[in-house]
Amino acid sequence: MADTLDPKHLDKRTAERYLRSGQLDEKAYERHLKSLPDVAEKATVVETAMDGDDFEGQDDEDDMEDEEDEEDEEGAEESSEDTEAP
């Protein structure tokens, strides 16, 4: 008879909890992990950037222009605040 495992017990994030509680057999889990195919060659590189980070290939000139635009906008806001009536 095939050793069937509940898919929810195989989730890497929860397997340790199921192992500790006895709901998942450690040997069966190890057999499952060894039976998984190696798909490393299918992996792709993902590039992310947080706000303010630069992507590779992005020109520094573009960044400088963006900063100048922001400074111009800030300066315009400050001068409009000075001219407003109370």
PyMOL commands that set and color helices and strands:
alter all, ss='L'
color gray80, all
select helices_A, chain A and resi 7-10+15-21+26-35+40-42+60-83
alter helices_A, ss='H'
color red, helices_A
deselect
rebuild
show_as cartoon
